[in-house]
Amino acid sequence: MTTIFNRDDPSSWPCFKPLIMAHDVGSRRDRSTAVIGGNSPLPPRFLGILHSEELPQGLYGSPRANALAAIDRRCNHNALIVADLSYDPTYAEVLYETFGPRVIGLHISSQGDGMTFVRRPVGNSAMLVYTIGRSYLLELLHAELQANVVRIAKGETNQRAYEQLVGLEVEMRESGIVYKCSPGQHDDLAISWAMLAWAARHPHLEAWIRTGLEARRPRRPRPKFDWRLACT
């Protein structure tokens, strides 16, 4: 059965421009997550959140990357992956081995506007890792929601992510706004939504796409040089 395109329902979109997977790496009390979505294929340029998923608890390193790879397979290995490397910088190596240059790293701290980056060595290459303040990251998502340009597919985990977002406590400090979890609550899915919004609107997005797609294209075999022809 053909699904009728509805600009307000990301589950009806034929594709995303581009498809993005935001991967928040949880601390000991939070779960790691994967949120799938991206920009709409047709104007207006909505941000679509298709699916939110929490990975099993107790996964670290390669097992966690393998769980993420299972989700990536459902996306036909076609997603740009934005991964939180705040708690485990060595995870960049594992992600690069699993997904190659499709991975963009994010270091979430107290400061940063998400525009500056470092090239972190991974294997025989390097991964771009951007630094952004946690509150700044959440403010970007709130701005998109207030502008009414976010569309969210129906789903239990998406609903839970939204509840996490609206349940964050706001504290005003001299340094600015701080978003805190209520005691016993989590923010892993909400942070993943914010990471997705950050990546989808980032001015470097086109460069990330070119790098990722170039790596996925099969290389043409180099023509063999025939010395016999050269000597005739």
GROMACS elastic network, one bead per residue, 0.5 to 0.9 nm:
[ bonds ]
;  ai    aj funct       b0    kb
    3     6     6  0.88138   500
    3    11     6  0.89081   500
    3    12     6  0.59962   500
    3    13     6  0.85210   500
    3    14     6  0.86634   500
    4    12     6  0.64378   500
    4    13     6  0.84737   500
    5     8     6  0.88636   500
    5     9     6  0.79862   500
    5    10     6  0.87967   500
    5    11     6  0.88133   500
    5    12     6  0.51136   500
    5    13     6  0.57650   500
    5    14     6  0.73967   500
    6     9     6  0.54186   500
    6    10     6  0.75669   500
    6    11     6  0.85349   500
    6    12     6  0.58545   500
    6    13     6  0.69305   500
    7    10     6  0.69275   500
    7    12     6  0.76968   500
    7    13     6  0.71031   500
    7    40     6  0.77848   500
    7    42     6  0.81690   500
    7    43     6  0.89057   500
    7    44     6  0.86089   500
    7    46     6  0.81454   500
    7   151     6  0.82375   500
    8    12     6  0.85747   500
    8    46     6  0.85421   500
    8    48     6  0.84919   500
    8   150     6  0.87078   500
    8   151     6  0.57522   500
    8   152     6  0.78297   500
    8   153     6  0.84033   500
    9    12     6  0.56833   500
    9    13     6  0.71335   500
    9    48     6  0.78827   500
    9    50     6  0.85078   500
    9   151     6  0.64568   500
    9   152     6  0.67142   500
    9   153     6  0.56262   500
    9   154     6  0.81657   500
   10    13     6  0.51688   500
   10    14     6  0.86916   500
   10    15     6  0.88894   500
   10    16     6  0.87412   500
   10    37     6  0.79725   500
   10    40     6  0.77890   500
   10    47     6  0.87145   500
   10    48     6  0.53782   500
   10    49     6  0.66201   500
   10    50     6  0.56364   500
   10   151     6  0.65647   500
   10   152     6  0.65300   500
   10   153     6  0.55169   500
   11    14     6  0.82906   500
   11    48     6  0.87126   500
   11    49     6  0.87215   500
   11    50     6  0.60188   500
   11    51     6  0.87195   500
   11   152     6  0.86599   500
   11   153     6  0.58912   500
   11   154     6  0.83092   500
   12    15     6  0.87396   500
   12   153     6  0.89263   500
   13    16     6  0.72032   500
   13    40     6  0.72799   500
   13    41     6  0.73605   500
   13    48     6  0.89539   500
   14    41     6  0.76444   500
   15    18     6  0.78093   500
   15    19     6  0.73963   500
   15    38     6  0.89220   500
   15    39     6  0.89200   500
   15    40     6  0.74641   500
   15    41     6  0.62100   500
   16    20     6  0.81563   500
   16    37     6  0.70617   500
   16    38     6  0.54414   500
   16    39     6  0.54569   500
   16    40     6  0.53537   500
   16    41     6  0.54334   500
   16    48     6  0.80854   500
   17    20     6  0.86665   500
   17    38     6  0.62943   500
   17    39     6  0.50141   500
   17    40     6  0.60157   500
   17    41     6  0.54442   500
   17    42     6  0.88028   500
   17   200     6  0.86869   500
   18    37     6  0.83415   500
   18    38     6  0.57518   500
   18    39     6  0.61980   500
   18    40     6  0.82428   500
   18    41     6  0.82630   500
   18    78     6  0.88304   500
   18    79     6  0.73940   500
   18    80     6  0.75002   500
   18   200     6  0.78578   500
   18   205     6  0.88620   500
   18   209     6  0.77601   500
   19    36     6  0.72554   500
   19    37     6  0.57917   500
   19    38     6  0.50491   500
   19    39     6  0.74508   500
   19    75     6  0.84700   500
   19    78     6  0.69665   500
   19    80     6  0.63236   500
   19    81     6  0.88878   500
   19   200     6  0.89221   500
   20    35     6  0.80766   500
   20    36     6  0.58550   500
   20    37     6  0.54560   500
   20    38     6  0.53631   500
   20    39     6  0.86564   500
   20    78     6  0.85091   500
   20    81     6  0.59179   500
   20    82     6  0.73505   500
   20   196     6  0.68923   500
   20   199     6  0.78553   500
   20   200     6  0.75274   500
   21    34     6  0.62758   500
   21    35     6  0.54618   500
   21    37     6  0.66256   500
   21    38     6  0.82310   500
   21    72     6  0.82063   500
   21    79     6  0.59977   500
   21    80     6  0.60778   500
   21    82     6  0.61706   500
   21    83     6  0.82977   500
   21   192     6  0.88892   500
   21   196     6  0.70871   500
   22    33     6  0.77808   500
   22    34     6  0.55655   500
   22    35     6  0.50877   500
   22    36     6  0.66063   500
   22    37     6  0.83990   500
   22    80     6  0.84777   500
   22    81     6  0.60121   500
   22    83     6  0.60786   500
   22    84     6  0.81953   500
   22   192     6  0.55371   500
   22   193     6  0.73265   500
   22   194     6  0.86910   500
   22   195     6  0.59523   500
   22   196     6  0.53323   500
   22   199     6  0.84343   500
   23    32     6  0.71139   500
   23    33     6  0.54655   500
   23    35     6  0.66354   500
   23    68     6  0.82197   500
   23    81     6  0.71426   500
   23    82     6  0.59913   500
   23    84     6  0.62128   500
   23   192     6  0.62966   500
   23   195     6  0.80803   500
   23   196     6  0.87742   500
   24    31     6  0.83502   500
   24    32     6  0.54686   500
   24    33     6  0.52329   500
   24    34     6  0.67657   500
   24    35     6  0.85927   500
   24    82     6  0.84342   500
   24    83     6  0.61082   500
   24    84     6  0.50839   500
   24    85     6  0.82526   500
   24   188     6  0.65319   500
   24   189     6  0.76762   500
   24   191     6  0.69689   500
   24   192     6  0.54928   500
   24   195     6  0.80595   500
   25    30     6  0.83155   500
   25    31     6  0.72261   500
   25    33     6  0.66955   500
   25    83     6  0.73729   500
   25    84     6  0.56141   500
   25    85     6  0.70253   500
   25    86     6  0.78993   500
   25    87     6  0.73554   500
   25    88     6  0.82610   500
   25   188     6  0.80888   500
   26    29     6  0.72529   500
   26    33     6  0.75318   500
   26    84     6  0.87330   500
   26    87     6  0.78989   500
   26   188     6  0.66625   500
   27    30     6  0.52644   500
   27    31     6  0.71293   500
   27    32     6  0.79062   500
   27    87     6  0.69332   500
   28    31     6  0.76448   500
   28    57     6  0.87430   500
   28    58     6  0.81888   500
   29   186     6  0.83018   500
   30    57     6  0.82004   500
   30   186     6  0.65207   500
   30   187     6  0.78226   500
   30   188     6  0.63149   500
   31    54     6  0.62695   500
   31    55     6  0.63980   500
   31    56     6  0.71112   500
   31    57     6  0.57815   500
   31    58     6  0.83107   500
   31    59     6  0.89842   500
   31   186     6  0.87556   500
   31   188     6  0.66150   500
   31   189     6  0.87074   500
   32    53     6  0.87685   500
   32    54     6  0.60337   500
   32    55     6  0.54640   500
   32    56     6  0.76694   500
   32    57     6  0.74844   500
   32    59     6  0.83612   500
   32    64     6  0.82383   500
   32   188     6  0.69467   500
   32   189     6  0.84662   500
   33    52     6  0.74259   500
   33    53     6  0.56466   500
   33    55     6  0.54878   500
   33    56     6  0.89411   500
   33    68     6  0.85549   500
   33   188     6  0.67508   500
   33   189     6  0.64072   500
   33   192     6  0.70140   500
   34    51     6  0.82625   500
   34    52     6  0.60241   500
   34    53     6  0.52331   500
   34    54     6  0.64422   500
   34    55     6  0.73685   500
   34    68     6  0.71614   500
   34    71     6  0.80199   500
   34   189     6  0.80524   500
   34   192     6  0.71149   500
   35    49     6  0.74612   500
   35    50     6  0.76555   500
   35    51     6  0.57332   500
   35    53     6  0.61506   500
   35    54     6  0.86261   500
   35   189     6  0.76331   500
   35   192     6  0.61628   500
   35   193     6  0.67368   500
   35   196     6  0.74047   500
   36    48     6  0.86651   500
   36    49     6  0.62824   500
   36    50     6  0.55762   500
   36    51     6  0.51599   500
   36    52     6  0.63812   500
   36    53     6  0.85355   500
   36    75     6  0.88412   500
   36    79     6  0.83947   500
   36   193     6  0.89107   500
   36   196     6  0.79351   500
   37    40     6  0.89496   500
   37    47     6  0.75240   500
   37    48     6  0.53274   500
   37    51     6  0.69585   500
   37    52     6  0.89520   500
   37   196     6  0.72381   500
   37   200     6  0.88222   500
   38    46     6  0.84251   500
   38    47     6  0.56769   500
   38    48     6  0.53588   500
   38    49     6  0.67338   500
   38    50     6  0.82161   500
   38   196     6  0.71628   500
   38   197     6  0.78974   500
   38   199     6  0.85354   500
   38   200     6  0.59014   500
   39    42     6  0.87301   500
   39    45     6  0.62732   500
   39    46     6  0.57838   500
   39    48     6  0.59385   500
   39    49     6  0.89151   500
   39   200     6  0.62702   500
   39   201     6  0.83993   500
   40    43     6  0.71929   500
   40    44     6  0.76183   500
   40    45     6  0.56415   500
   40    46     6  0.52894   500
   40    47     6  0.61631   500
   40    48     6  0.63792   500
   41    44     6  0.87953   500
   41    45     6  0.76568   500
   41    46     6  0.86795   500
   42    45     6  0.67367   500
   42    46     6  0.85056   500
   43    46     6  0.75300   500
   44   149     6  0.83974   500
   45   149     6  0.74213   500
   46   148     6  0.85600   500
   46   150     6  0.57117   500
   46   151     6  0.67075   500
   47   144     6  0.82565   500
   47   149     6  0.61442   500
   47   151     6  0.60611   500
   47   152     6  0.84311   500
   47   196     6  0.88241   500
   47   197     6  0.71153   500
   47   200     6  0.73379   500
   47   201     6  0.87088   500
   48   149     6  0.85755   500
   48   150     6  0.59507   500
   48   152     6  0.58753   500
   48   153     6  0.76486   500
   49    52     6  0.78441   500
   49   150     6  0.75955   500
   49   151     6  0.62630   500
   49   153     6  0.62051   500
   49   158     6  0.81305   500
   49   193     6  0.76871   500
   49   196     6  0.83123   500
   50   151     6  0.85252   500
   50   152     6  0.63549   500
   50   153     6  0.52069   500
   50   154     6  0.81470   500
   50   155     6  0.87785   500
   50   158     6  0.82376   500
   51   152     6  0.84781   500
   51   153     6  0.70936   500
   51   154     6  0.85450   500
   51   155     6  0.74590   500
   51   157     6  0.76056   500
   51   158     6  0.65559   500
   52   155     6  0.83343   500
   52   156     6  0.88030   500
   52   157     6  0.56554   500
   52   158     6  0.55454   500
   52   161     6  0.75659   500
   52   189     6  0.71760   500
   52   192     6  0.85173   500
   52   193     6  0.84772   500
   53   157     6  0.65295   500
   53   158     6  0.82933   500
   53   189     6  0.79427   500
   54    57     6  0.85266   500
   54   157     6  0.81957   500
   54   188     6  0.85204   500
   54   189     6  0.76365   500
   55    59     6  0.80239   500
   55    64     6  0.77757   500
   55    67     6  0.69881   500
   55    68     6  0.77989   500
   56    59     6  0.66362   500
   56    64     6  0.84128   500
   56    67     6  0.82648   500
   57    60     6  0.89364   500
   58    64     6  0.85796   500
   59    62     6  0.82297   500
   59    63     6  0.57419   500
   59    65     6  0.86396   500
   59    67     6  0.85105   500
   60    63     6  0.58863   500
   60    64     6  0.50757   500
   60    65     6  0.79008   500
   60    91     6  0.86357   500
   61    64     6  0.55028   500
   61    65     6  0.63507   500
   61    66     6  0.87594   500
   61    88     6  0.88819   500
   61    90     6  0.84257   500
   61    91     6  0.60587   500
   61    94     6  0.65083   500
   61    95     6  0.85371   500
   62    66     6  0.59905   500
   62    67     6  0.86052   500
   62    91     6  0.84084   500
   62    94     6  0.61681   500
   62    95     6  0.81325   500
   62    98     6  0.85073   500
   63    67     6  0.62916   500
   63    68     6  0.86926   500
   64    67     6  0.51469   500
   64    68     6  0.63658   500
   64    69     6  0.86370   500
   65    69     6  0.60701   500
   65    70     6  0.87564   500
   65    91     6  0.86821   500
   65    94     6  0.70154   500
   65    95     6  0.63195   500
   65    98     6  0.70283   500
   65    99     6  0.89744   500
   66    70     6  0.63587   500
   66    71     6  0.89108   500
   66    98     6  0.78189   500
   67    70     6  0.52527   500
   67    71     6  0.68854   500
   67    72     6  0.88563   500
   68    71     6  0.52714   500
   68    72     6  0.62489   500
   68    73     6  0.88181   500
   69    73     6  0.61537   500
   69    74     6  0.87966   500
   69    77     6  0.83652   500
   69    98     6  0.75213   500
   69    99     6  0.79603   500
   70    73     6  0.52520   500
   70    74     6  0.68900   500
   71    74     6  0.53066   500
   71    75     6  0.68042   500
   71    77     6  0.89077   500
   72    75     6  0.50044   500
   72    76     6  0.65328   500
   72    77     6  0.52810   500
   72    78     6  0.75410   500
   72    79     6  0.71178   500
   73    77     6  0.53454   500
   73    78     6  0.84426   500
   74    77     6  0.74499   500
   75    78     6  0.58588   500
   75    79     6  0.66553   500
   76    79     6  0.79267   500
   77    80     6  0.88484   500
   77    99     6  0.85330   500
   78   102     6  0.89093   500
   78   213     6  0.85979   500
   79   102     6  0.75282   500
   80   102     6  0.52544   500
   80   103     6  0.64019   500
   80   104     6  0.77769   500
   80   208     6  0.78503   500
   80   209     6  0.71420   500
   80   212     6  0.71997   500
   81    99     6  0.83626   500
   81   102     6  0.59000   500
   81   104     6  0.61691   500
   81   105     6  0.84340   500
   82   102     6  0.84159   500
   82   103     6  0.58045   500
   82   105     6  0.58716   500
   82   106     6  0.69395   500
   82   195     6  0.73165   500
   82   196     6  0.75857   500
   82   199     6  0.72987   500
   83    92     6  0.84557   500
   83    95     6  0.85667   500
   83   103     6  0.69009   500
   83   104     6  0.62707   500
   83   105     6  0.50569   500
   83   106     6  0.59074   500
   83   107     6  0.86609   500
   83   195     6  0.84594   500
   84    87     6  0.78806   500
   84    88     6  0.85652   500
   84    89     6  0.89605   500
   84   104     6  0.88237   500
   84   105     6  0.60540   500
   84   107     6  0.59895   500
   84   108     6  0.71539   500
   84   192     6  0.88616   500
   84   195     6  0.85100   500
   85    88     6  0.54534   500
   85    89     6  0.51873   500
   85    90     6  0.80372   500
   85    91     6  0.67523   500
   85    92     6  0.69249   500
   85   105     6  0.62098   500
   85   106     6  0.58285   500
   85   107     6  0.54670   500
   85   108     6  0.78514   500
   85   129     6  0.82059   500
   86    89     6  0.65167   500
   86   106     6  0.71771   500
   86   108     6  0.57229   500
   86   109     6  0.75001   500
   87    91     6  0.88924   500
   87   107     6  0.85172   500
   88    91     6  0.55505   500
   88    92     6  0.80405   500
   89    92     6  0.59764   500
   89    93     6  0.83724   500
   89   107     6  0.88035   500
   90    93     6  0.58305   500
   90    94     6  0.73815   500
   91    94     6  0.51730   500
   91    95     6  0.62158   500
   91    96     6  0.85908   500
   92    95     6  0.51569   500
   92    96     6  0.60837   500
   92    97     6  0.85998   500
   92   103     6  0.85313   500
   92   105     6  0.74230   500
   92   120     6  0.82844   500
   92   121     6  0.88387   500
   92   122     6  0.69105   500
   92   127     6  0.76259   500
   93    96     6  0.51937   500
   93    97     6  0.62073   500
   93    98     6  0.86645   500
   93   121     6  0.83206   500
   93   122     6  0.52706   500
   93   123     6  0.68028   500
   93   127     6  0.89881   500
   94    97     6  0.51769   500
   94    98     6  0.62522   500
   94    99     6  0.86354   500
   94   122     6  0.87857   500
   95    98     6  0.50517   500
   95    99     6  0.58444   500
   95   100     6  0.72232   500
   95   103     6  0.71500   500
   96    99     6  0.52669   500
   96   101     6  0.64907   500
   96   102     6  0.80709   500
   96   103     6  0.67848   500
   96   122     6  0.67764   500
   96   123     6  0.77309   500
   96   126     6  0.89912   500
   96   127     6  0.79152   500
   97   100     6  0.58376   500
   97   122     6  0.84715   500
   97   123     6  0.77597   500
   99   102     6  0.61492   500
   99   103     6  0.67532   500
  100   103     6  0.66635   500
  100   212     6  0.80053   500
  100   215     6  0.78030   500
  100   216     6  0.89748   500
  101   104     6  0.77288   500
  101   125     6  0.86366   500
  101   126     6  0.83916   500
  101   127     6  0.71408   500
  101   208     6  0.86940   500
  101   211     6  0.68429   500
  101   212     6  0.54896   500
  101   213     6  0.88852   500
  101   215     6  0.69316   500
  102   208     6  0.75426   500
  102   209     6  0.78380   500
  102   211     6  0.73458   500
  102   213     6  0.78212   500
  102   215     6  0.81260   500
  102   216     6  0.88971   500
  103   127     6  0.72626   500
  103   128     6  0.81939   500
  103   208     6  0.87105   500
  103   212     6  0.79921   500
  104   127     6  0.65684   500
  104   128     6  0.56762   500
  104   129     6  0.62905   500
  104   130     6  0.80164   500
  104   208     6  0.77918   500
  105   127     6  0.68930   500
  105   128     6  0.58834   500
  105   130     6  0.61789   500
  105   131     6  0.87374   500
  106   114     6  0.81600   500
  106   117     6  0.87828   500
  106   128     6  0.83116   500
  106   129     6  0.52293   500
  106   131     6  0.59393   500
  106   132     6  0.73454   500
  106   195     6  0.84344   500
  107   114     6  0.88329   500
  107   129     6  0.66913   500
  107   130     6  0.59269   500
  107   132     6  0.63319   500
  107   133     6  0.84464   500
  108   111     6  0.81038   500
  108   112     6  0.82919   500
  108   114     6  0.89243   500
  108   130     6  0.84361   500
  108   131     6  0.59753   500
  108   132     6  0.51597   500
  108   133     6  0.56253   500
  108   134     6  0.56467   500
  108   137     6  0.82859   500
  109   112     6  0.73514   500
  109   131     6  0.70156   500
  109   132     6  0.60800   500
  109   134     6  0.58138   500
  109   135     6  0.89156   500
  110   132     6  0.75248   500
  110   134     6  0.59046   500
  110   135     6  0.74428   500
  110   136     6  0.86622   500
  111   131     6  0.77487   500
  111   132     6  0.59531   500
  111   134     6  0.73444   500
  111   135     6  0.82967   500
  111   136     6  0.77809   500
  112   115     6  0.77350   500
  112   116     6  0.78695   500
  112   130     6  0.87403   500
  112   131     6  0.55878   500
  112   134     6  0.84479   500
  112   136     6  0.74817   500
  113   116     6  0.74954   500
  113   130     6  0.89358   500
  113   131     6  0.70987   500
  113   133     6  0.64626   500
  113   136     6  0.66350   500
  113   137     6  0.78850   500
  114   117     6  0.78034   500
  114   130     6  0.56961   500
  114   131     6  0.52243   500
  114   133     6  0.75693   500
  114   136     6  0.84983   500
  114   137     6  0.79608   500
  114   198     6  0.80511   500
  114   202     6  0.85991   500
  115   130     6  0.66320   500
  115   131     6  0.73487   500
  115   132     6  0.77573   500
  115   202     6  0.83044   500
  115   203     6  0.86819   500
  115   204     6  0.87295   500
  116   129     6  0.84399   500
  116   130     6  0.57329   500
  116   131     6  0.64055   500
  116   132     6  0.84236   500
  117   128     6  0.62029   500
  117   129     6  0.52336   500
  117   131     6  0.63672   500
  118   127     6  0.80479   500
  118   128     6  0.58208   500
  118   129     6  0.54298   500
  118   130     6  0.66544   500
  118   131     6  0.86257   500
  119   126     6  0.55182   500
  119   127     6  0.53903   500
  119   129     6  0.63541   500
  120   125     6  0.85470   500
  120   126     6  0.51849   500
  120   127     6  0.50868   500
  120   128     6  0.63071   500
  120   129     6  0.66876   500
  121   124     6  0.74331   500
  121   125     6  0.60031   500
  121   127     6  0.63612   500
  122   125     6  0.53380   500
  122   127     6  0.64096   500
  123   126     6  0.74145   500
  132   135     6  0.86343   500
  132   136     6  0.68974   500
  132   137     6  0.65957   500
  133   136     6  0.50470   500
  133   137     6  0.60766   500
  133   138     6  0.87268   500
  134   137     6  0.51240   500
  134   138     6  0.64029   500
  134   139     6  0.86319   500
  134   178     6  0.81697   500
  134   179     6  0.79905   500
  134   191     6  0.84164   500
  135   138     6  0.51676   500
  135   139     6  0.60331   500
  135   140     6  0.86855   500
  135   176     6  0.85149   500
  135   177     6  0.65997   500
  135   178     6  0.57231   500
  135   179     6  0.61352   500
  136   139     6  0.50181   500
  136   140     6  0.63650   500
  136   141     6  0.89842   500
  136   177     6  0.86960   500
  137   140     6  0.53456   500
  137   141     6  0.68588   500
  137   142     6  0.89943   500
  137   191     6  0.80273   500
  137   194     6  0.60028   500
  137   195     6  0.70536   500
  137   197     6  0.86629   500
  137   198     6  0.69700   500
  138   141     6  0.52111   500
  138   142     6  0.62581   500
  138   143     6  0.86505   500
  138   165     6  0.87831   500
  138   179     6  0.80283   500
  138   190     6  0.83258   500
  138   191     6  0.71295   500
  138   193     6  0.87486   500
  138   194     6  0.55911   500
  138   195     6  0.84056   500
  139   143     6  0.60730   500
  139   144     6  0.86613   500
  139   194     6  0.83305   500
  140   143     6  0.51616   500
  140   144     6  0.64536   500
  140   145     6  0.88306   500
  140   194     6  0.70455   500
  140   197     6  0.72100   500
  140   198     6  0.67890   500
  141   144     6  0.51254   500
  141   145     6  0.62853   500
  141   146     6  0.86426   500
  141   150     6  0.88830   500
  141   193     6  0.74601   500
  141   194     6  0.51411   500
  141   195     6  0.83503   500
  141   196     6  0.87289   500
  141   197     6  0.59054   500
  141   198     6  0.74164   500
  142   145     6  0.50490   500
  142   146     6  0.60667   500
  142   147     6  0.85082   500
  142   194     6  0.84330   500
  143   146     6  0.51089   500
  143   147     6  0.61276   500
  143   148     6  0.86982   500
  144   147     6  0.50875   500
  144   148     6  0.64033   500
  144   149     6  0.58103   500
  144   150     6  0.62802   500
  144   197     6  0.78069   500
  145   148     6  0.50623   500
  145   149     6  0.62406   500
  145   150     6  0.56683   500
  145   151     6  0.88154   500
  146   149     6  0.78498   500
  146   150     6  0.87848   500
  147   150     6  0.80575   500
  148   151     6  0.81374   500
  150   197     6  0.88785   500
  152   155     6  0.87930   500
  152   158     6  0.74663   500
  153   158     6  0.73662   500
  154   157     6  0.87823   500
  154   158     6  0.67883   500
  154   159     6  0.74315   500
  155   158     6  0.52236   500
  155   159     6  0.61662   500
  155   160     6  0.87088   500
  156   159     6  0.51097   500
  156   160     6  0.63235   500
  156   161     6  0.87456   500
  157   161     6  0.61416   500
  157   162     6  0.86124   500
  157   189     6  0.85006   500
  158   162     6  0.62445   500
  158   163     6  0.86460   500
  158   189     6  0.83063   500
  159   162     6  0.51277   500
  159   163     6  0.62658   500
  159   164     6  0.86911   500
  160   163     6  0.50357   500
  160   164     6  0.62258   500
  160   165     6  0.86954   500
  160   189     6  0.78849   500
  160   190     6  0.88067   500
  161   164     6  0.50614   500
  161   165     6  0.63232   500
  161   166     6  0.88727   500
  161   187     6  0.78284   500
  161   188     6  0.80928   500
  161   190     6  0.52536   500
  161   191     6  0.88319   500
  161   192     6  0.88007   500
  161   193     6  0.78474   500
  162   165     6  0.50379   500
  162   166     6  0.63171   500
  162   167     6  0.84049   500
  162   189     6  0.82167   500
  162   190     6  0.67672   500
  162   193     6  0.89058   500
  163   166     6  0.53066   500
  163   167     6  0.58463   500
  163   168     6  0.87334   500
  163   190     6  0.83789   500
  164   167     6  0.50575   500
  164   168     6  0.64788   500
  164   181     6  0.83737   500
  164   185     6  0.77281   500
  164   186     6  0.66318   500
  164   187     6  0.55987   500
  164   188     6  0.81930   500
  164   189     6  0.71923   500
  164   190     6  0.58190   500
  165   168     6  0.56774   500
  165   187     6  0.69995   500
  165   189     6  0.81838   500
  165   190     6  0.51053   500
  165   191     6  0.81311   500
  165   193     6  0.89055   500
  166   169     6  0.83080   500
  166   190     6  0.88802   500
  167   181     6  0.73925   500
  167   182     6  0.73877   500
  167   185     6  0.85065   500
  167   187     6  0.88147   500
  168   179     6  0.59632   500
  168   180     6  0.55687   500
  168   181     6  0.51576   500
  168   182     6  0.66363   500
  168   185     6  0.88373   500
  168   186     6  0.88909   500
  168   187     6  0.76946   500
  169   178     6  0.81500   500
  169   179     6  0.55754   500
  169   181     6  0.60439   500
  169   182     6  0.64959   500
  170   177     6  0.67013   500
  170   178     6  0.58261   500
  170   180     6  0.64126   500
  170   181     6  0.89967   500
  171   176     6  0.84687   500
  171   177     6  0.58369   500
  171   178     6  0.51121   500
  171   179     6  0.63730   500
  171   180     6  0.74505   500
  172   175     6  0.81468   500
  172   176     6  0.59925   500
  172   178     6  0.63391   500
  172   179     6  0.89714   500
  173   176     6  0.50822   500
  173   177     6  0.60788   500
  173   178     6  0.71430   500
  174   177     6  0.83053   500
  175   178     6  0.86244   500
  180   187     6  0.86728   500
  181   184     6  0.78438   500
  181   185     6  0.58541   500
  181   186     6  0.62664   500
  181   187     6  0.66349   500
  182   185     6  0.54060   500
  182   186     6  0.78690   500
  183   186     6  0.85843   500
  186   189     6  0.80129   500
  186   190     6  0.85355   500
  187   190     6  0.51699   500
  187   191     6  0.60657   500
  187   192     6  0.86320   500
  188   191     6  0.52920   500
  188   192     6  0.63650   500
  188   193     6  0.88886   500
  189   192     6  0.50181   500
  189   193     6  0.63540   500
  189   194     6  0.87565   500
  190   193     6  0.51342   500
  190   194     6  0.64077   500
  190   195     6  0.87491   500
  191   194     6  0.50026   500
  191   195     6  0.61771   500
  191   196     6  0.86438   500
  192   196     6  0.61882   500
  192   197     6  0.86543   500
  193   196     6  0.51052   500
  193   197     6  0.63091   500
  193   198     6  0.86691   500
  194   197     6  0.50698   500
  194   198     6  0.61329   500
  194   199     6  0.86797   500
  195   198     6  0.50498   500
  195   199     6  0.62283   500
  195   200     6  0.85872   500
  196   199     6  0.52675   500
  196   200     6  0.60755   500
  196   201     6  0.87102   500
  197   200     6  0.52107   500
  197   201     6  0.63268   500
  197   202     6  0.84803   500
  198   201     6  0.56082   500
  198   202     6  0.59963   500
  199   202     6  0.51242   500
  199   203     6  0.86764   500
  199   204     6  0.85420   500
  199   205     6  0.68224   500
  200   203     6  0.88232   500
  200   205     6  0.69530   500
  201   204     6  0.86778   500
  201   205     6  0.73409   500
  202   205     6  0.54201   500
  202   206     6  0.87383   500
  203   206     6  0.74145   500
  203   207     6  0.86076   500
  204   207     6  0.53998   500
  204   208     6  0.63702   500
  204   209     6  0.88503   500
  205   208     6  0.50947   500
  205   209     6  0.62703   500
  205   210     6  0.87576   500
  206   209     6  0.50799   500
  206   210     6  0.62521   500
  206   211     6  0.87087   500
  207   210     6  0.51383   500
  207   211     6  0.62501   500
  207   212     6  0.86386   500
  208   211     6  0.52611   500
  208   212     6  0.61858   500
  208   213     6  0.85954   500
  209   212     6  0.51670   500
  209   213     6  0.59712   500
  209   214     6  0.83273   500
  210   213     6  0.53192   500
  210   214     6  0.59164   500
  210   215     6  0.86088   500
  211   214     6  0.53249   500
  211   215     6  0.64733   500
  211   216     6  0.89999   500
  212   215     6  0.54113   500
  212   216     6  0.66245   500
  213   216     6  0.50859   500
  213   217     6  0.64440   500
  214   217     6  0.54342   500
  214   218     6  0.86250   500
  215   218     6  0.79111   500
  215   219     6  0.88423   500
  216   219     6  0.88708   500
  219   222     6  0.87159   500
  220   223     6  0.88827   500
  221   224     6  0.86938   500
  225   228     6  0.89506   500
  225   229     6  0.85926   500
  225   230     6  0.85832   500
  226   229     6  0.56055   500
  226   230     6  0.67061   500
  227   231     6  0.62843   500
  227   232     6  0.89198   500
  228   231     6  0.52640   500
  228   232     6  0.65701   500
  229   232     6  0.53978   500
